Amino acid sequence: MTTMNANTITTAAPITTYFRVCDGVRVRFADNKAHSDITTLMLAPWPESLWAFRRIWDRVSAAGRVVAIDMPGFGHSDGRTELIAPDASGAFLARLIDEWGLGAPHIVGPDVGTAAALFLAAKAPQRVTSLTVGGGAVRFPIEAGGALKDIIEAPDLDVVRGQDARTNIGYAVEPGAASDSEPDVHEDYVSAYDLGRFAESARFVRHYPEQNPVLRDLLPTISTPTQILAGRNDDLVPWSNNQYLHDLLPNSEIHSLDAGHFAWEQAAGEYGKLVADWVSGGYRSVAAG
């Protein structure tokens, strides 16, 4: 079942969003519906939504079919508690790729998408052609800063629930989508995590302490060609997380961008070009190496 979302946002690169059910979860997604041998599946970062890809949408779309989703519990997709974890999200993605007939797509998973994409590649490598990840606090021992560190280390979710989510998220996403210049996008981000949804979505990063060590042991077994993209000036997820992946993944290349955490928006030109070039064939050089 696919239904169209009436609240389409208009920007320089319009994206039309839909909802479709997978494993009993209503997932918000966008699809350029291109007929191509190349399919790219993009996983929205947190605390944003698939609109985070609006500035790279046209560039990546030129390379083939593009599908972007809000993962369960994130953005405007529904969630189930047991799915809001890195390993469970990876397993969900394998089901989604199969149910939606996406073949073996290239995965673009910044931020929380990094851990989900890596678990997917480790557990179901046949479902993935390549990865583009980065900006996720996947290192062990954990290295995170600012509000992200506070959420991971909070004694319980009640601490997160007690925060003014709307105000805090509005402040957090301002560098990526300013409220004065892109009010619709800004509101899409903020409203996605209102009414208690932010605390529920925080379960994902609060799984890092027990799941990052598991991922550490899996990384050397992931042969999927991987491109690591992230901002070098990220205060939330220090660069050490990206270097860690590059050191442990056997087939990877790494690029530091002149940006903070929201590199996909702050350095969209370079980010989009790197993704488009990669899925168009650049990944083969890493696989061959």
C-alpha positions as CSV (number, residue, x, y, z in Angstrom):
1,M,0.0,0.0,0.0
2,T,1.4,3.4,-1.0
3,T,-0.3,6.7,-0.2
4,M,0.9,10.2,-1.0
5,N,1.6,12.7,1.6
6,A,-0.3,15.9,0.9
7,N,2.3,18.1,2.7
8,T,4.9,18.2,0.0
9,I,7.5,20.8,0.6
10,T,8.6,23.0,-2.3
11,T,12.3,23.9,-2.6
12,A,14.7,24.3,-5.4
13,A,14.9,20.5,-5.6
14,P,11.3,19.3,-4.9
15,I,10.8,15.9,-3.3
16,T,7.5,14.2,-3.1
17,T,7.0,12.0,-0.1
18,Y,4.8,8.9,0.3
19,F,4.0,6.3,2.9
20,R,4.4,2.6,2.5
21,V,4.1,-0.2,5.0
22,C,7.0,-2.6,5.6
23,D,6.9,-5.2,8.4
24,G,3.8,-3.6,9.8
25,V,5.5,-0.1,10.1
26,R,4.4,2.9,8.1
27,V,7.5,4.3,6.5
28,R,7.8,7.7,4.9
29,F,9.8,7.7,1.7
30,A,10.6,9.5,-1.5
31,D,11.3,7.9,-4.8
32,N,12.4,9.6,-8.1
33,K,11.0,6.5,-9.8
34,A,13.8,6.5,-12.4
35,H,14.3,3.3,-14.5
36,S,17.9,2.5,-14.0
37,D,20.4,-0.3,-13.2
38,I,21.6,1.9,-10.4
39,T,19.5,2.2,-7.2
40,T,20.6,4.3,-4.2
41,L,18.8,4.0,-0.9
42,M,19.4,7.0,1.4
43,L,18.7,6.8,5.2
44,A,17.8,10.1,6.8
45,P,19.9,11.4,9.6
46,W,18.8,12.3,13.2
47,P,17.2,14.6,14.3
48,E,16.2,15.4,10.7
49,S,14.2,13.7,8.0
50,L,14.6,12.6,4.4
51,W,14.4,16.3,3.5
52,A,18.1,16.4,4.7
53,F,18.9,15.2,1.2
54,R,17.1,18.0,-0.7
55,R,20.4,19.7,-1.7
56,I,21.9,16.6,-3.1
57,W,18.7,15.0,-4.5
58,D,19.1,16.3,-8.1
59,R,22.8,15.4,-8.2
60,V,22.3,11.8,-7.0
61,S,19.1,11.4,-9.1
62,A,21.2,12.0,-12.2
63,A,23.0,8.8,-11.5
64,G,19.9,6.6,-11.4
65,R,17.0,5.6,-9.1
66,V,17.0,7.2,-5.7
67,V,14.8,6.1,-2.7
68,A,15.1,8.0,0.6
69,I,13.5,6.9,3.8
70,D,12.9,7.9,7.4
71,M,13.9,4.8,9.3
72,P,11.4,3.4,11.8
73,G,11.1,5.7,14.8
74,F,12.9,8.6,12.9
75,G,11.5,11.5,10.9
76,H,7.9,11.0,10.1
77,S,8.0,7.2,10.0
78,D,6.2,5.2,12.6
79,G,8.3,3.1,15.0
80,R,8.4,0.1,17.2
81,T,10.6,0.1,20.3
82,E,12.4,-3.1,19.3
83,L,13.3,-1.6,15.9
84,I,15.0,1.5,17.2
85,A,18.5,0.0,17.6
86,P,21.4,-0.3,15.1
87,D,21.3,-4.0,14.6
88,A,17.4,-4.2,14.4
89,S,17.4,-1.3,11.9
90,G,19.9,-3.1,9.8
91,A,17.7,-6.2,9.8
92,F,14.7,-4.0,9.0
93,L,16.5,-2.5,6.0
94,A,17.2,-6.0,4.7
95,R,13.4,-6.8,4.8
96,L,12.6,-3.4,3.2
97,I,15.0,-3.9,0.3
98,D,13.5,-7.3,-0.3
99,E,9.8,-6.3,0.1
100,W,10.2,-3.2,-2.0
101,G,12.2,-4.9,-4.8
102,L,15.2,-2.7,-4.6
103,G,17.7,-5.4,-5.6
104,A,21.1,-4.6,-4.0
105,P,21.1,-0.8,-3.7
106,H,23.9,1.5,-2.9
107,I,23.3,2.7,0.7
108,V,23.9,6.3,1.8
109,G,23.6,6.4,5.6
110,P,25.0,9.4,7.4
111,D,24.7,9.9,11.2
112,V,22.4,7.1,12.7
113,G,22.3,5.5,9.2
114,T,26.0,4.6,9.6
115,A,25.5,2.0,12.2
116,A,22.3,0.6,10.6
117,A,24.0,0.4,7.2
118,L,27.1,-1.4,8.6
119,F,25.0,-4.0,10.5
120,L,23.0,-4.5,7.2
121,A,26.3,-5.1,5.2
122,A,27.6,-7.4,7.9
123,K,24.5,-9.5,8.2
124,A,23.1,-9.4,4.7
125,P,25.9,-8.5,2.3
126,Q,24.0,-9.8,-0.7
127,R,21.5,-7.0,-0.2
128,V,24.1,-4.2,-0.6
129,T,26.3,-3.0,-3.5
130,S,28.2,-0.3,-1.7
131,L,28.0,2.0,1.4
132,T,28.4,5.7,1.9
133,V,28.5,6.4,5.6
134,G,30.0,8.8,8.2
135,G,29.2,11.1,11.0
136,G,27.9,8.3,13.2
137,A,29.3,7.7,16.7
138,V,30.2,4.1,16.0
139,R,33.6,4.0,17.6
140,F,34.4,1.9,20.7
141,P,35.3,3.2,23.2
142,I,32.6,5.8,22.4
143,E,33.6,9.3,21.4
144,A,30.8,11.7,21.1
145,G,30.3,15.4,22.1
146,G,27.7,17.9,23.2
147,A,24.1,16.9,23.4
148,L,24.7,13.5,21.8
149,K,27.1,12.6,24.6
150,D,24.6,13.7,27.2
151,I,21.8,11.6,25.7
152,I,24.0,8.5,25.4
153,E,25.2,8.8,29.0
154,A,21.9,9.9,30.6
155,P,20.8,7.6,33.4
156,D,17.4,6.9,31.8
157,L,15.1,8.1,29.1
158,D,13.1,10.2,31.6
159,V,16.0,12.7,31.5
160,V,15.5,13.0,27.8
161,R,11.7,13.2,28.1
162,G,12.1,16.1,30.5
163,Q,13.8,18.3,27.9
164,D,12.0,20.8,25.7
165,A,12.4,18.8,22.5
166,R,10.9,21.3,20.1
167,T,13.3,24.1,21.3
168,N,16.3,21.8,21.5
169,I,15.8,20.3,18.1
170,G,15.1,23.6,16.5
171,Y,18.4,24.8,17.8
172,A,20.2,21.6,16.7
173,V,19.0,21.6,13.1
174,E,19.4,25.4,12.5
175,P,22.8,24.9,10.8
176,G,21.3,22.5,8.3
177,A,17.9,24.2,7.8
178,A,17.6,27.7,9.1
179,S,14.1,28.6,10.4
180,D,14.1,32.0,8.6
181,S,15.3,30.8,5.2
182,E,13.7,27.3,5.1
183,P,10.8,27.4,7.5
184,D,9.0,24.4,5.9
185,V,12.0,22.1,6.1
186,H,12.9,23.3,9.6
187,E,9.4,22.6,10.8
188,D,9.4,19.1,9.1
189,Y,12.5,18.3,11.2
190,V,11.1,19.7,14.5
191,S,7.6,18.3,14.2
192,A,9.1,14.9,13.5
193,Y,10.3,14.6,17.0
194,D,7.6,16.5,18.9
195,L,5.2,15.0,21.4
196,G,7.6,12.5,22.9
197,R,9.0,11.1,19.7
198,F,12.5,12.5,20.3
199,A,13.0,10.6,23.5
200,E,11.8,7.4,21.8
201,S,14.2,7.9,18.9
202,A,17.0,8.4,21.4
203,R,16.8,4.7,22.2
204,F,18.9,4.2,19.0
205,V,22.0,6.0,20.2
206,R,21.6,4.7,23.8
207,H,22.2,1.2,22.4
208,Y,25.7,2.3,21.3
209,P,27.4,1.2,24.5
210,E,26.5,-2.4,24.0
211,Q,26.3,-2.5,20.2
212,N,29.4,-0.6,19.3
213,P,31.7,-3.4,20.6
214,V,29.7,-5.9,18.5
215,L,30.1,-3.7,15.5
216,R,33.8,-3.3,16.1
217,D,34.2,-7.1,15.8
218,L,32.1,-7.2,12.6
219,L,33.8,-4.3,10.7
220,P,36.9,-6.3,9.5
221,T,34.5,-8.9,8.0
222,I,32.6,-6.3,5.9
223,S,33.9,-6.6,2.3
224,T,31.3,-4.1,0.9
225,P,33.0,-1.2,-0.8
226,T,32.6,1.8,1.6
227,Q,33.0,5.5,1.1
228,I,33.3,7.5,4.4
229,L,32.1,11.1,4.1
230,A,31.9,13.5,7.1
231,G,32.6,17.0,8.2
232,R,36.0,17.6,9.7
233,N,34.6,20.1,12.2
234,D,31.9,17.9,13.7
235,D,31.5,18.7,17.4
236,L,28.9,16.0,18.0
237,V,30.6,13.1,16.3
238,P,34.4,13.7,16.4
239,W,36.5,12.8,13.3
240,S,38.0,9.9,15.2
241,N,34.8,7.9,14.5
242,N,35.3,8.1,10.7
243,Q,39.0,7.3,10.9
244,Y,38.1,4.3,13.1
245,L,35.9,3.0,10.3
246,H,38.5,3.5,7.7
247,D,41.1,1.7,9.8
248,L,38.9,-1.4,10.4
249,L,36.9,-1.7,7.1
250,P,39.0,-3.7,4.5
251,N,37.6,-1.9,1.4
252,S,37.1,1.8,2.2
253,E,38.1,5.3,1.2
254,I,37.6,8.4,3.3
255,H,36.9,12.1,2.6
256,S,36.8,14.9,5.1
257,L,34.5,17.8,4.1
258,D,34.7,21.4,5.1
259,A,31.6,21.2,7.3
260,G,30.3,20.5,10.8
261,H,27.9,17.6,11.6
262,F,25.4,18.4,8.8
263,A,27.9,17.8,6.0
264,W,25.2,16.6,3.6
265,E,23.7,20.1,3.8
266,Q,26.6,22.3,4.7
267,A,28.9,20.9,2.0
268,A,26.1,19.6,-0.3
269,G,28.0,20.3,-3.6
270,E,30.9,18.1,-2.7
271,Y,28.9,15.6,-0.8
272,G,26.4,15.1,-3.7
273,K,29.3,14.9,-6.3
274,L,31.1,12.3,-4.2
275,V,28.0,10.2,-3.8
276,A,27.0,10.4,-7.5
277,D,30.5,9.6,-8.7
278,W,30.7,6.7,-6.3
279,V,27.4,5.0,-7.2
280,S,28.1,5.6,-10.9
281,G,31.1,3.3,-10.7
282,G,33.7,4.8,-8.4
283,Y,33.0,2.1,-5.8
284,R,34.5,-0.5,-8.1
285,S,38.0,0.9,-7.7
286,V,37.8,0.3,-3.9
287,A,36.3,-3.2,-4.5
288,A,39.1,-4.0,-6.8
289,G,41.7,-2.7,-4.4
